[in-house]
Amino acid sequence: MKTKTGKINIITLGCAKNTVDSEALYSQLLTNDFSLTEKIEHADIAIINTCGFIDAAKRQSVETILSAVQRKNEGNLEKVFVMGCLSERYSKDLSKEIPEVDRFFGTNQLPDILEELGGKYKYELLGERAISTPHHFAYLKISEGCDNPCSFCAIPIMRGGHRTKPVEHVMDETMRLVEKGVKELIIIGQDTTYYGLDLYGERKLASLLASLASIKELEWIRLMYAYPAKFPLDVLQSFSDNPKICRYLDMPVQHAADNVLKSMRRGVTRRTTENLIAKIRESVSGIALRTTLIVGYPNETEKDFDELVQFVKDVKFDRLGVFTYSQEDQTSAFDLGDTLPQEEKERRKEYIMEVQREISLQQNESRIGKKTKAVLERTEDGNYVGRTEWDAPEIDNEVFISANETKFQIGQFLDVTITDATEFDLYAETV
């Protein structure tokens, strides 16, 4: 019998999109008068929101499930539920391999989870979330799924095709976040530059950014997951028109060798990518560009890798991350095999990151003497640690700010001057 008994612990794995989904579930559970706990040791029911993007994420998800199942077998949990991308993709296999899990749910089954627990999904709460990030920032998911045909990516399998969240829903959700004290919005989606095309017949990201920037309570709006193919150039004008939009852009390019890009089905070439980056930097003075790359793609030759390294040296991204290729079943690249040993993939990853360390130092040092805004996130050894507009939380640099005996609040935005820099950190004083 489904009853509202026991404390519930939600475990969130994977990307920020999963964070948003868990926050929505948390809010629904609270409204249904469930009791929640942040510690699994105090829980009667565990709900695990899984990631199924690459091998490492899948392993972490499976290990977390097995750990919860062990607690159940030992009598320390009554039930274990699994949701999210891994569950969406492999629920049949997982239910056979781990029958102790009480039920698996896909990526769009929040109402079913509430029903299973004895509650009721409240559609009037659409957009309502219990924020799990620090109070001053929140992720804002403006779309779901993806229509891009990237050969290596299983996201369309797990999340479906692109679905734009209507502007009015985005704005309503934003105002709910603002009422909770959020000052920084981090715009996310599988492909944020596609926003509006399916629903309105045209890309509407620029107009959405303008609407968000009109909300006086917001300090920053940060754009993530910008797909390089068919990038809407009117977005660049948004940076100039709206000072609240951080001079920061996350644009995963994945590779630079044309034959690899073609096999990846990215819809761009090295030249078009370089031209777009030049246009972005020309249009938005002082912008920090972040990207991610994949090394070890099937049949990536030494020549292809050398070209990728040279591309990194030429473009000089401010922030950069590298993934090793993960062969994913049901993707179009699966039949290409997994031709490079993991050791070689790791070598290529480390080599690029070593190149990036020097570039990052140069880029950071170029900001010494410049004034910018920073948000305070914690204290350390008597000083404040925060982020500048050039850095997203968790993945980018931090800025260490000399307090000078002045007392500030966590979450406060300050004007600072950059005084020093290392490869991955900045140092500053308040203006």
C-alpha positions in Angstrom: 0.0 0.0 0.0 1.3 3.4 -1.0 1.4 5.7 2.1 3.2 8.9 3.1 5.4 7.3 5.7 9.1 7.5 6.2 11.8 10.1 5.5 13.0 10.5 1.9 16.6 11.1 0.8 17.2 12.3 -2.8 20.6 11.6 -4.2 21.5 13.6 -7.4 24.2 12.5 -9.8 25.4 14.0 -13.1 24.8 17.4 -14.6 23.0 20.6 -13.6 19.9 19.5 -15.5 19.5 16.6 -13.0 19.9 19.1 -10.2 16.9 21.0 -11.6 14.9 17.9 -11.8 15.7 16.9 -8.3 14.8 20.3 -7.0 11.4 20.1 -8.7 10.8 16.7 -7.2 11.9 18.0 -3.7 9.4 20.8 -4.0 6.6 18.4 -5.0 7.4 16.1 -2.1 7.3 19.0 0.4 4.0 20.2 -0.9 2.6 16.7 -0.5 3.7 16.8 3.2 6.5 14.2 2.9 9.4 14.3 5.3 12.8 14.7 3.6 16.3 14.3 4.9 19.7 15.3 3.4 21.4 12.2 4.9 20.7 8.7 3.7 21.6 7.4 7.2 18.4 9.1 8.4 16.2 8.0 5.5 13.6 5.3 5.1 13.4 5.8 1.3 16.2 6.6 -1.2 15.5 8.2 -4.6 18.6 8.1 -6.8 18.6 10.5 -9.8 21.1 8.9 -12.1 23.4 10.0 -15.0 23.9 7.8 -18.0 26.0 10.1 -20.2 29.4 8.4 -20.3 31.0 5.2 -18.8 32.4 7.0 -15.7 29.0 8.5 -14.9 27.2 5.2 -15.4 29.6 3.4 -13.1 29.0 6.0 -10.4 25.3 5.7 -10.8 25.4 1.9 -10.6 27.7 2.0 -7.6 25.4 4.4 -5.8 22.4 2.2 -6.5 24.2 -0.9 -5.2 25.2 1.0 -2.1 21.6 1.9 -1.4 20.5 -1.6 -2.1 23.0 -2.9 0.4 21.6 -0.6 3.0 18.1 -2.0 2.2 19.3 -5.5 2.5 20.8 -4.7 5.9 17.5 -3.3 7.1 18.5 0.3 7.0 16.3 1.4 4.1 12.7 0.4 3.3 12.7 1.2 -0.4 15.0 2.3 -3.2 13.7 4.1 -6.2 15.9 5.0 -9.3 15.1 7.8 -11.7 16.9 9.9 -14.4 19.0 9.2 -17.5 20.5 5.8 -16.6 17.1 4.6 -15.6 15.5 5.9 -18.8 18.1 4.2 -20.9 18.6 0.8 -19.2 15.6 0.2 -16.9 14.9 -3.2 -18.3 18.5 -4.4 -17.9 18.8 -2.8 -14.5 15.6 -4.3 -13.2 17.0 -7.8 -14.1 20.4 -7.1 -12.7 19.3 -5.3 -9.5 15.9 -6.6 -8.6 16.1 -5.2 -5.1 15.3 -1.7 -6.5 11.6 -1.2 -5.9 11.0 0.7 -9.1 12.8 2.5 -12.0 11.5 5.8 -13.4 12.5 7.6 -16.6 13.5 11.3 -17.1 9.9 12.6 -17.4 8.1 10.6 -14.8 7.9 12.9 -11.8 4.1 12.4 -11.6 4.6 8.6 -11.4 7.1 9.0 -8.6 4.6 11.0 -6.6 1.9 8.5 -7.2 4.1 5.6 -6.2 4.9 7.3 -2.9 1.2 7.9 -2.2 1.2 11.6 -3.2 -0.2 13.6 -6.1 1.8 15.6 -8.7 0.6 19.2 -8.5 0.7 20.8 -12.0 0.0 24.3 -10.5 3.6 24.0 -9.0 5.2 23.8 -12.5 8.4 25.8 -12.2 8.4 25.7 -8.4 11.7 24.3 -7.0 13.4 23.8 -3.7 16.8 25.3 -4.4 19.8 23.0 -3.5 22.5 25.4 -4.7 23.8 28.3 -2.6 20.9 30.8 -2.2 22.4 33.4 -4.5 22.5 31.3 -7.7 20.3 28.8 -9.4 20.2 26.8 -12.7 17.5 27.7 -15.1 16.7 25.0 -17.6 15.0 26.6 -20.7 14.6 23.5 -22.7 14.6 19.7 -22.6 16.1 17.2 -25.0 18.1 17.7 -28.2 17.6 17.6 -31.9 21.3 17.6 -32.8 22.6 14.4 -34.5 26.0 14.2 -32.7 27.4 10.7 -33.4 28.8 10.1 -29.9 26.0 11.4 -27.8 23.2 9.4 -26.2 21.3 12.4 -24.7 18.5 12.3 -27.4 18.0 8.6 -26.5 17.6 9.5 -22.8 16.0 12.9 -23.0 14.2 12.9 -26.4 14.0 15.6 -28.9 14.3 19.3 -28.2 11.4 20.9 -26.4 11.4 24.6 -25.7 10.0 25.7 -22.4 7.6 28.6 -23.3 8.8 32.1 -22.5 6.0 32.7 -20.0 6.9 29.5 -18.1 10.6 30.5 -18.0 9.7 33.9 -16.7 7.3 32.6 -14.1 10.0 30.1 -12.9 12.6 32.9 -12.8 10.3 35.1 -10.6 9.9 32.2 -8.2 13.6 31.9 -8.0 14.1 35.6 -7.5 11.6 35.5 -4.6 13.8 32.9 -3.0 16.8 35.3 -3.2 18.5 34.2 -6.4 20.7 36.8 -7.9 22.5 34.8 -10.6 20.8 32.7 -13.2 22.8 30.0 -15.0 21.0 29.3 -18.3 21.2 25.6 -19.2 19.7 23.1 -21.7 21.1 20.5 -24.0 21.4 23.2 -26.7 20.5 26.6 -25.4 21.0 28.3 -28.8 18.2 26.2 -30.3 15.7 27.8 -27.9 12.4 28.7 -29.5 12.9 27.1 -33.0 10.5 24.2 -32.4 7.9 26.3 -30.6 8.0 29.6 -32.3 9.6 28.8 -35.6 12.7 30.9 -34.9 15.5 31.0 -32.4 14.4 33.2 -29.5 17.4 33.0 -27.1 18.3 36.7 -27.6 14.8 38.0 -26.8 14.6 35.6 -23.8 17.9 37.0 -22.5 16.6 40.5 -22.9 13.4 39.7 -20.9 15.4 38.0 -18.1 17.8 41.0 -18.0 14.8 43.3 -17.4 14.3 41.7 -13.9 15.8 44.3 -11.6 16.6 41.8 -8.8 19.0 39.8 -10.9 22.7 40.7 -10.9 24.0 38.1 -13.4 22.8 35.9 -16.2 25.2 33.3 -17.4 24.9 31.3 -20.6 25.9 27.7 -20.9 25.7 24.9 -23.5 25.7 27.1 -26.6 26.0 24.9 -29.7 28.4 26.3 -32.3 26.5 25.2 -35.4 24.0 27.8 -36.6 24.9 30.0 -33.6 22.3 32.9 -33.5 24.5 36.0 -33.9 21.8 38.3 -32.4 22.7 36.8 -29.1 26.0 38.7 -29.3 24.2 42.0 -29.3 22.5 40.9 -26.1 25.8 41.0 -24.3 26.3 44.6 -25.3 22.7 45.6 -24.6 22.4 44.0 -21.2 25.3 44.5 -18.7 23.7 41.8 -16.5 24.6 39.1 -19.0 28.0 37.9 -17.9 30.9 38.3 -20.4 31.2 34.6 -20.4 30.1 31.9 -22.9 30.2 28.1 -22.6 30.4 26.6 -26.1 31.4 23.0 -26.4 33.3 22.5 -29.7 34.4 18.9 -29.0 37.1 18.8 -31.7 38.9 20.7 -34.5 40.1 18.2 -37.1 37.6 18.4 -40.0 37.4 14.6 -40.6 36.7 14.0 -36.9 34.1 16.8 -36.8 32.4 15.3 -39.9 32.3 11.8 -38.3 31.0 13.4 -35.1 28.2 15.0 -37.2 28.8 18.4 -35.6 27.7 20.5 -38.5 30.8 22.7 -38.4 34.4 22.8 -39.6 37.5 24.1 -38.0 37.3 27.2 -40.1 33.7 28.0 -39.3 34.4 27.4 -35.6 37.4 29.8 -35.7 35.4 32.4 -37.6 32.6 32.2 -35.0 35.0 32.5 -32.1 36.6 35.6 -33.8 33.2 37.1 -34.3 32.3 36.5 -30.6 35.5 38.1 -29.3 35.1 41.0 -31.8 31.5 41.7 -30.7 31.9 41.1 -26.9 35.0 42.8 -25.5 36.6 40.9 -22.7 34.5 37.8 -22.9 35.7 34.6 -21.3 35.2 31.6 -23.5 34.8 28.1 -22.1 34.7 24.9 -24.1 34.9 21.1 -23.8 36.8 18.7 -26.0 36.7 14.9 -26.7 39.9 13.0 -27.2 40.2 9.4 -28.3 37.3 9.4 -30.7 37.4 6.3 -32.9 40.1 6.5 -35.5 41.4 9.9 -34.1 44.9 9.8 -35.6 48.0 11.4 -34.2 47.6 14.0 -36.9 44.1 14.7 -35.8 45.2 15.0 -32.2 48.1 17.3 -33.2 45.6 19.5 -35.1 43.4 19.7 -32.0 46.4 20.7 -29.9 47.3 23.4 -32.3 43.7 24.6 -32.4 43.8 24.9 -28.6 47.1 26.9 -28.8 45.7 29.2 -31.5 42.3 29.9 -30.0 43.4 30.3 -26.4 40.2 29.5 -24.6 39.9 31.0 -21.1 38.4 27.9 -19.7 38.7 24.3 -21.1 37.7 20.8 -20.0 38.5 17.5 -21.7 36.6 14.2 -21.8 38.0 10.9 -23.0 35.7 9.2 -25.6 33.1 6.8 -24.2 31.6 4.3 -26.6 27.8 4.5 -26.2 25.4 1.9 -27.5 22.6 3.0 -29.8 24.6 6.0 -31.0 25.7 6.3 -34.6 29.4 6.2 -33.6 29.0 2.9 -31.8 29.8 0.8 -34.9 33.1 2.6 -35.3 34.3 0.7 -32.3 36.5 2.0 -29.5 39.9 1.9 -31.2 42.2 3.7 -28.8 43.3 2.2 -25.5 42.1 4.1 -22.4 45.8 4.8 -21.5 46.3 6.6 -24.8 43.1 8.6 -24.3 44.2 9.7 -20.9 47.7 10.6 -22.2 46.0 12.9 -24.9 43.7 14.4 -22.3 46.6 15.2 -19.9 48.7 16.7 -22.7 45.9 19.1 -23.7 45.3 20.1 -20.1 49.0 20.8 -19.7 48.9 23.0 -22.8 45.8 24.7 -21.3 47.5 25.4 -18.0 49.9 27.7 -19.7 47.2 29.4 -21.7 45.0 29.8 -18.6 47.9 31.4 -16.8 48.4 33.9 -19.7 44.7 34.6 -19.9 44.4 35.1 -16.2 47.4 37.4 -16.0 46.0 39.5 -18.8 43.2 40.4 -16.4 45.5 41.8 -13.7 44.7 45.4 -13.0 41.1 45.1 -14.4 38.0 45.8 -12.5 35.1 43.4 -12.4 32.2 42.2 -10.3 32.6 39.2 -8.0 30.2 37.2 -5.9 31.3 36.0 -2.4 30.8 32.2 -1.8 32.7 31.4 1.3 35.5 32.5 3.7 38.9 30.9 4.0 41.8 31.8 6.2 40.2 35.2 7.0 39.6 36.1 3.4 36.7 35.8 1.0 36.5 33.3 -1.9 34.2 33.9 -4.8 33.7 34.0 -8.5 34.0 36.7 -11.1 31.6 37.1 -14.1 34.2 35.1 -16.1 33.6 31.9 -14.0 30.8 29.5 -13.6 30.3 27.7 -10.2 32.0 24.3 -9.7 33.9 24.1 -13.0 35.9 27.3 -13.3 38.3 29.6 -11.4 37.8 31.1 -8.0 38.8 34.5 -6.9 40.5 35.1 -3.5 39.5 38.5 -2.2 41.5 40.4 0.5 39.0 41.3 3.2 40.9 44.3 4.7 38.9 43.8 7.9 35.7 44.7 6.1 32.7 42.4 6.8 30.7 41.2 3.9 27.9 38.7 3.5 28.1 35.4 1.6 26.2 35.9 -1.7 27.0 39.6 -1.8 28.2 41.1 -5.1 31.3 43.4 -5.0 33.3 45.4 -7.4 36.9 44.2 -7.2 40.3 44.8 -8.9 42.3 41.8 -10.0 45.8 42.0 -8.4 47.4 38.6 -9.2 46.7 35.3 -11.0 47.8 31.7 -11.2 46.8 29.0 -13.7 43.4 28.5 -12.2 42.8 31.2 -9.6 42.5 34.9 -9.4 43.4 37.3 -6.5 41.7 40.6 -6.0 41.0 43.5 -3.7 37.7 45.3 -3.2 37.4 48.6 -5.1 
